[in-house]
Structure formats: C-alpha cells, structure tokens
Amino acid sequence: MEEHLVANINAFLATTSSDAIKFFNELIGVLYHAQISYRFIPENESIERFKHKTNELLNLTNCSIHIIGDKYEPVEALGMSKPEFQYYQALKHLKNNNEYRIFIWRPAHYKDLPKDKKQREFIFNILNNINENIIYSTHQSPIMLVEDIRSIMVSQIPAKFDVKETEIYLIFNEIDEQPALTIKDLLSDVASVETTSISLSSDIDYDNFIVQQIKKSVLPVIYFKKATTWANYFIKEIWRKTGGLSSKKTFLLIGDESNPENKNINFSAPNVQKIITSEELIPLEIKVALDNIKNKVQV
Amino acid sequence: MNQAIIPYPGLRPFTEEEAIFFKGRDTHIKQIITQLQAKKIVIVTGASGAGKSSLIFAGVVPNARAGFFKATFNSWKIVSFRPERSPLHNLSVNLARQLNLDYEEVFNELKFGFSALVNVYKNSDFYFELSQIQDPDKLKELKSKGANLLIIADQFEEFFTNPENFAHGRPSIDAYTTVNLLLETATIALQQNLPIFIIFTMRSDYISDCVAFKGLPEYIGFSQFFVPRLKRNELQQAIEEPAMLAGGSVSKRLSEVLINQIRDSSDPLPILQHTLHQLWLTANYGQEQLDLIHLSKNAGLHVSYLNETDKQIFLAWFEKLPDNEKKYFENPSLSNVLNYHANKLYDNAYLYFLENVPWVKDKTKITRQDTQLIIKKTFLGLTRIDQGRAVRNRITLKEITNLINQPHITYEVVNGVINIFREPGSTFIHPFIDPDQPESYYIPADTVLDITHEALIRNWRLLQKWEHEEEENVNDFLEFKVQLKRWLENNKRKEYLLPLGTLTYFEQWYERCKPNKYWIAKYDNSNLPYEEKLKAAEKLEQNIKLYLQKSRNYIIAQEKKRKAIRTVFAILSLIIILILIGFSSWALHEKRNAEIQRQLAEKKKNEAIAANRKAEQERQRAEMEKKRAELAAQKALLEKRKADSAKNIALKMMKIAEEQRIIAQQQALRALREKQKADSLRKIAELQKIKAIKASKEAQRLTLLSLAQSLSFKATQKYDDPQVNLLLAYYAYLLNKRNGGYKYDAAIYRGLLSAYSLAKNISPLKLDDKTVMDFYMPDLLTVLFQNISGKIFTYDLFENQKKLIHFRRKYQLKTNVSKSLFLNDTLLIAVDVYGNWYLINLNSRTSTVFNYAPAPSDALIFENYLLTASNKTLTLWRISNMTIKKVKNFTFRQRVIKILVDKNVQIFYVVTRYGTIYKLDLDNEKLTKIYKGHNRKLNNMATTADLSPDGTTIAMGHANGLITLIDIENQKIIDKLSVVNSMVKLTKFDFSGEKLITVCPDNTINIFILKKFHEKPITISLGNEKINQLRILPDKIFVLYKKNSLISFYLDPDDYASRIKPLIKRNFTQKEWQQFFGNTIAKFDIVK
C-alpha cells in the first residue's frame, strides 16, 4: 500500500554535530534501503556555499531531517552552529511551504540534556516551538525514525466523491424514506436539497461520502420518524467524523413527534440543534434553521 | 463549553456513550467490520492495554448502530457479557434481556449448546425470514421490526484466569458449553447467512491456552484481528482530536512529548488516556490549551523543559503544594503521573473518609493508619501474581473485610475508605461511582470489585512495594507450610520443631503478615469450594499457631537446661577472673597515663575547631543579611503585584461593562432575528396559501372536466326527450372548453356526435342496391360512384337524387368490377375479374382497355400521365386522347403499396411493402431509395401510407397496428404509435395536415391530432360494418361502408357544437340539473 508512494519522499539531511556522526551515517544506510531519496551538504564546503546549498536543498526536497547531538560547535561566520543555522532556515522555508515537514531526531542514546548550555537552549527552543509540521522523536534506532517518516509523509487520500454544493443536505434512514421524500419535495420549492437514504443492504461507503457532502452543504439535516435509535447513533458518528465542536458546521436533528420514542433522543452538543415537532411543521423548521444560518453569515 | 465534558476516559476503556471521543482507530474499526461481515466472527487479540474493549464498544458498536455495518435488519441487539465466574449465566442473562425473553427459559435452552443460541434468536420477535417476501412494503416493514444480533464476549481470558472456569489445565462444563455455543453459532450463521455476529476480545498471552476448547484454535486461525500499536499519526489523532471535539485543544509540543514518552511504556494507551484525563482537569476542564506545564504539574515532565514564563508559573504553583506531595516530583515521567495520582488519593483517603461517608456514624474509632491498612489490603486483594505476571483478581467487599479481620473495620468502613478510588475523576476501582445515582456510593457487601486496569499495578510504586512484601510473605508462608507439614506428618515430634533462627524468622513473618483463615484460603489453589477452603484454612491457622508455640516452648525448655550448666561454669570462672584482675589493674594504671596525654592533645584540637566555627557564624550572619535584603525586594514585588491586581480589577470592571453592552446588543440582535424568523414564517405561510389556492383551483377545474366527461357519456344514452341529449352534449362541450380541456377529447366528440345524430336522425345514405366499389366527391354535395356491375352514377346530396351516367357506347366490361379506382372527377380505372384494366373518361363517356394485370394497388394521374402500381411493378403511362401508352416500368423487390405525390405534383414517392420509400425522378426516369424499411416480418409490413400536405412527412400504417411518421428530408422516424392490435388498413392526412385519420379492420376510424399524437384519438365506431373507402374533404370525412352506404362526420367538435346550439330549444329544469350536475356547479342557462 505505501510502496508506490515511497518514491515521493525526498529528504534533506541536515548537518549534525561531530558526536552524532555515527547516527547520521546509520540513517543514510537506512534511508537507502528504505528507498527514500536524500541529499546533504558535504563536510568541506565553504560557509558561503554551505548557506547557499542549504536553501537550495530545502527547495528541492519535501522534508528535512535534523539529528541533534550533545555538542554545539558554533561557526563564527554563521553566528551559531551549522545544525542550528539549518534548522532556522528550514523553519523559514516552512513559512512559505505549508506541505513541508521537519523531522527532529534526538537519539535515545542521549538520555540527559546536554551539558553545553547553548546546545541545551537550542533543544529547548525546538521543543517549545513545535508546530503542526514539526515532528520531534527520541527513537532508539533510525529504522523507527524512518518508519515514522514514511507513515507521516505517505498520506492516505480518501476516495473523492462527486458531491454537489447545496443549501440543505437531508439524511434519513430508508425506513423513513417516504415521509423524507415528501419533505424534500416541499423544500425543493424554496431551497436546493440533496438527500441520502441510509440503507443497510447497500454497498455504498456512506461515511466518507456523507462527510464530503456535509462540507459542501449549508445545513446538514438528520431526519427521523421511526428510526430513532439509528438517528441517535448516527448523529454522534457524523458529528465526530466532521470535527465535533471544532467544526463550524451547524447540524439540525429533527424528528417527528408522532413517534413518542423520538422525545428520548439524548445527544446534545452546542452545534447540534435538536427539534421534535409535528410532521407538517418539519419543512418549516428546516427552512427557518437555514435562514438563520444564512443571516448569521451575512451579519 | 460544558465543564462536565471530559473527552479522555482515564484508565478504563471507552464506553459506547464516549464513542464520539474515540479517535485514531477508524482504519481498525473498518477492518474489523469488514471481517465480521465476511466471516461472522472475529477474535480480537492484543497486549494488555492495546485498547481491545474500547475498539469494540466505542468503535464497532456505534458504527453498527449508525448504519455503517451493513446487515439484514435496520437495528441491532448487542449482547455483551464477561465470563467472570459463571459465563453461561452471564450470557443467558444478557441474551434474555436483549431479546425480551425469560431468563430461565433461555438458560435452560442454552445448556444444550450447539444450535441452541441460534434457535433462541430465530424464535424471538426480532428475527424474520425475508427470502420469501416479495412485497416491497412488507419487506421494509419486517426489516425495521427485526434486529441483527451482535454477541460480544469481552475479557475472554477470564475463561482461563478464573479458577471456577479453568483449573488444572481443564475448562469447567459451564465454560466449555459457552464456548461451544458461540463457535457453533458462528458456523451456523456463516452457513445460513444469518445476521448474527460474534466478537471475542482476549489478551494475546492466553492464546496458547485456547487449545483447551475444541475448535477454538481453528477459529483463531480463521478470523483473528491482532490489535496493532498505533502509528505516530494515529497516536496524534488520539491525543489531539478528542480535545478538539470537546472544544479544547492540545499544543503540538505536548503532543510530541507524549508520543515520544509512551513508546517506552508497557501500557501505552491506558497511561496515555489517564495522563490526558489528568491534564484536562488541570487545564480547567480544557478551558486552557493542554500544554507542557500541565504535564509538569502532574509530575510528568521536569520543570527544566519548560520555557521561562511557564517555569515561573510552575515554581510559584509548586511552592504552594503540601510538602508530602512535593516528593512525588523528584522523578517526573509519564508513568509517574499515574503514580502521583494514586499516591495523592492514598494520602487524602483519611480526610475523604471523614468528610464523605455518612453511613459510618462513629468515625472516631478509625485512624489514619486504619485507612492506610484498608487501602493496602484492598489493593492486595485485587491483585495476585500469576506465573510471574501481575494480574487482576476480582474480590468482593466482604472478602476484603475478612482479609483485614479487625472487628472495628466493618465492610461499611471499607466501602467508605475505598470510595476515593471509585470517584469519576479517579476510576481506579470498579464499580465506579455515578454522581447521578446516589445509591452507587454505598455498595452491598457481596459486590465484586475489580481494578480498572493492570497499568495501575505496574505503575503505582507503592502498590508494587506492597506486592513485593506480599510475595515475600507468600513465599515465607509456603516455606513454613512445608516445615509444618513435615511436623504434622511425623506425629508432631520434637525433632521436627523449628530451631531458634528459623523460628525467629517465621515469628517475624507471622507478626508482619498476621495470616488469618481468609488470607490462607486466598492462596489455596485446590479445586475445593470456597467454604471448604475456609474450613481447611481455619485448621491450618490453628496449626500454625500451635507449631510456633510448641517450637518456642521447646526452645525455652532447652534454654533453661543450658542455664544450670552455665552457673557451675560461672563460679569456676570467677576464681580465675580474680587472679586475672590483679594483673589487669597494673595494666590499667599505665593506660591511664597515656590517656591524659591524649586528652591534652584533643583540647588543642577543639580550640582550633571553635575558632573555625566562629568564622562560619560570621559568614552565616552575612548570608542572613543578604536574605533579608531579598525579602525586602520580594515585598516590594508583592506591593507592585497588588497594584497590578488593583489595575486588573479595574480592567475587569471595564470588561464587565463592555460585556453587558455586548449582551444588550446581542439581545437587540436576537429580537431582530426573531422578527426575521417571523417574517420568514409569514412568507412561507403566504407561499403555502398561494399554493393551496392554486391546488384548489386546479382541483375544481379537474372536477369540472370530469363532469364534462360524465355529461358526454350521458349524452350518448337514449332519453325520452332528445333535447336532453343535446343539452348534455352541449354543456359537456362548454365545460370542457371553458376549463381548458382538450379540444379533441374523444368523449366530448362522441357525446356531440351522438346527440347531433340523434337530433337530426342521421342515418347512412344508401347509394345503390348493389355493392359500391369506389366513390369520389368532387365537392361536398356530389358523389360519383361505381357499383359492382360497372355502372357509374352521380348522387346529388342536396337533391338526394341519383343519376346514372350513360356512355355513348357501352364499354366492354365483360364481368363485374373487381376493383374500382377513381383518379379524379373525370377518370377512373376499373378492373374486371379477368384482370383487364379499363380507363373510363366520364366527360367523354368513353373507355379504353389498356392493361392486363392484377388489379392495381394504387394509381395516380397527373398532366397526361398515369402511374399505376401493381404487385412489384410501377408503370408510367402516357395518355393522349384516351390512348394510353406504356412509357416505362419500374420493378421493385417488394410489392408497391402506395404512390404519393406532393400538392404541386412535382415530387413522387413510392412506398413498398417493407416500408421502403423511393423518390421517383420522372424526368430522368430514376428511382432513389430515401428511406429503408425494416419491416420484413409479415406482421410488420407496411399496409398503407400517405404524404402530409406540406410534403415533409409520410405516415405509414403497418400490419401490426403501428403507425410511423417519417421525416422525408432527414430520412428518419419522427414518431410512432401503436393503434390497435390489428392492421392499419388506411391512413390519410386531412387537408390542414394537422390530423391523421386511420381505418382499421375492426371498423373504427381514429382521428389523431398530430401535435398531440399520443393523446387518445377521436374514435368513430361503425359496429360490424366493414369500411370500404374513405374520402376526406376540408372539414368532413365521408365513409363508404355497409357495401353501399355513405356516412359523413365532421372532423372538428366545434362544428358539431355550432350545429347543436341552434337545435337547443330549452334549458335544463331544476330537477334535471340536480340529476346530472348535482351540487358541483351553480345552474346556468344557455337559452335566454
């Protein structure tokens, strides 16, 4: 599964301190056998060339690997050590390229913090400024590091479905199909409506499709009349899959009051509006909810 | 955000209700579901703490209920049980509950094993056999009534760890029956494709024990899911996303630190969840972003890893911590978080007991040491060592109390003390307290307690220390038992009593361990029932005491004997000593002198030390001055902070004022939105009203149209007064017209025709006594016709007179006419029975025989030419003064059925039997195929054709009742319609080209309106009378039928209506109106 995507990893190996050279060499061997391409700057380059090459290689790669040892080893012309310089350059590169990844490896061999104060400060700086694109590892072996690199760089793209922009996205269980389609007909006069009927005997992979369609909808609506139990579990799963409270999407969970069980539906969340009402008022309530969202957007 | 939401459950597994926070496992959940769908059973294995139970209860089960697990029925019954000490009972209880059945009946049935479980399910109200159901509505109904069955055997290893289920390498009957039931159910479900699914969750270190159950190893090979460790990105999801779902967040740097640290842990997931739970609480229920500082505050990370700001905050916080807690921060690490938490609870247990246990009235008897003893004994009771592994041990509250064995420590006291470990924030001991259920605080004595997870055993250092002590105690006990046994087996002889050293060792053990019968019974690994173990233990306890006592007594006796001997020796020794003393005194004197010298030297040394001390004191004084100066600085800092605080308060007041302003604004906005909502509702209501009005109007219109149809039908009935027929037909026509009905509605037309015919007493006109072969109408009032004997007549319809056309010389028609074809009002072709063709000129009253052939199927005259079609031959003739000369023959592969010409007589078409159309270029005498027919089958063949007046379309009738309309220019079929189940005999366009008239062998004439080709046509039925010929005039058709009769019909209903109206002499009476119209519409009159 991951093999065909390994070729897409192109790593820049940052210079490391002299005490960590053996890890550097081990890593090269592992990268080679993992069929991951890599580049690094040879030892004997001038400082100017070193600076130039650093930026060049950062541009040519899609991730960088920085091995952090115990020694600082500053270079006067840089004002700091070579590893530290390259790390900051990588951070700058990251600002312009959101897809870039920075892997920091402090081998488990280094159990304590370095005695060298500058190197300690460098490590604290790294630790305290980790963001989404920076991964900090303390693995024992470079093989574990490379496994992590592979699993992070190889992104699994879920199947894309042909989903449409819509105002209302109506989801219901197949046992409530009849009344749901009546609601759809009534709403179609005043808004664009897409529907999905959940059927247990269907082959469709619902969860990815529904998540994608919800993203393209103004108001996702889960309607239920007889399928109370299903609705209770379904809203939880869908709320979870679309990011829960961190999502800005408002859901409407609307049920028919003619089924007394529907009053027992117990899921609640700030971005899930729950209404149990008579059949005739359901399209109305949906329209009102939609209008409220649209008004909020305008305001 | 709701403070009560904690998206991390702590040490315990996720429950179904917490599924919304279960992240990082979506791929595994899908894999398990796919496997279950295919194989009906999955055995989920993994290391302790891998998350097996969470994966099922918070992953698979919610997905099934939400419809993402495809099965037969729409809902699910989940039967979940743990084997514990009685697996068959536990399975029966849960199965009966889910299927609404009686427990006893279910239990008695399941005891038979094999297909018993399947039968119970199939006979319940939740299973229906759907394969025979054809009706889709019924199928849907049953699918919603039925339920799929998912059976979960959680903690499957309890089949092996509980001695009631498994002893000496063999399972109990109960255990064996349960496993047999589950495996057989899986087999049958797979064979019969039943909606039953089975899941086991089991620790992988018990896989080898599975050989004890027949068939189980095979199933493990068939369908096992080994829960993998989470990958880095999955761990990240599990850490960060639950917080996001609950409206909080986790900093990336914290995430990285946690990921790196848990990889080294033996219980990664439970430790992680517990840590995150604690951090969430420390971060004020997620109101702050979870960060490194929170981990530090839970003794999980050294303060040196924090940035400067956080470091200061932490130090200030740490300063305020009680001293006894500070010691837990000495070695911070991820596993230390759990250690710190457990120790805090242990330290605070006494205070908790005093403040939170109302059912113990007199708390004065219970000391802090007692609470610590209770906790120690409880946790020792809840754990045991099994083959070198620390495992959980389920034990009741009563059993713990017995182990403690102190009269003032009752089980109520034990309950109250351990509750601190059952609180929602701790959940170390199960069953947990539910704050919404007050009865959960006080539990009965026979309640079985359990540690939530073994991670607690491996990471709480105090418990490990107790375990170690207990292990030593148990080892010592076992050693002691060996000695005791030897003594008992040898009739308690004194040679087998314990020597002093060993006795002292075991007495210390006894003092330390205080083994009572309950403790001894706990370590009895025999198969005996508990009561018998207890009896044996009691006896053993007595023997232990006796053995120790006897050993001690024996040693004392031996000691006394030795004392007497020692006295004699003592006296002798005294004499020798006195002699020796004399010598010693002299030696002592010498020694004293040496001592004095040494003391002098010592004094000098002390003086030097005193001087040093003074200097040290000066230094310390200076140090204190420095500290005083620091204190003063701190005081100044405090003052500054106070000023800052005052400033903050002022800011806060401002903020509150601002918030209030915002609230007022929001209220105004809310009011606006309410108004908008009301407007929206009003608009919708208006829309609804308009829609309702439209619908109502439409309904009324349809009602009136339906009434028109009904009136039309009634118009065809016979009434005493013909005026009724006229009125009915006319009102039907009016209602249809006024309400937008279809103008050429067949029923309306029929009503008009019937009423008119009745009123006018219209009957067919008999042209001749003999059969009329063909007729022609040069105008509306004149009919030319030839009868079978060859005579030709004119009939004046106005005068109602027939006149024979005489010929100057009799034309030699030797026989009757077999076919007659009027070409125009002057010429006709007559064919006698021999096949002689006569061209007859009605003007010159002459005729010529010009051909001998089967009768022509069609003929056409233009200018001086004649085209005839006979069989497969088309012949062009030139006519000159009644001399006819053949110009050319065109031969076709199929029979020619029709010759068509446009109105300008420029373009000629020939239609053959297969439906093929040819264009005839007479100038070049050339035929071009312009449309290829595909009607080779007999019943498809073309039988008739006509060209539309505009020359663009050919209508073709077929033997199978089909009419096709062909676009000549594009050479393709525009439309087709099936008319009847028999041949189309004749098809003709009317003069306008808007109508197509067909005649079928069932003697019906259909009038199609081409613009509404697929609407029901006007149908005129002439009963059993064969239609011979039909001629179309501008607004009428004339039909020759009954061999010699002629009848005509208007093509347009308006024509009938306009003729009916003058015939109407009166209006409907009130009674008639009521009879025919009812209350549908108000009465209106048409005759003024």
Interface residues (C-beta under 8 A of the other chain):
Chain A: L113 F124 L127 N128 N129 I130 N131 E132 I134 I135 Y136 S137 T138 H139 D148 S151 I152 N173 E174 I175 D189 V190 I198 L200 S201 S202 D203 Y206 D207 K226 A227 T229 W230 N232 Y233 F234 K236 E237 I238 W239 R240 G243 G244 L245 S246 P270 L284 K287 V288 D291 N292 N295 V299
Chain B: M1 A19 I20 F21 F22 K23 P62 N63 R65 A66 G67 F68 F69 K70 A71 T72 F73 N74 S75 K140 K143 S144 K231 R232 N233 M244 L245 A246 G247 S251 K252 R253 S255 E256 V257 N260 R263 L292 S304 Y305 L306 N307 L669 R673 Q676 K677 S680 L681 I684 L687
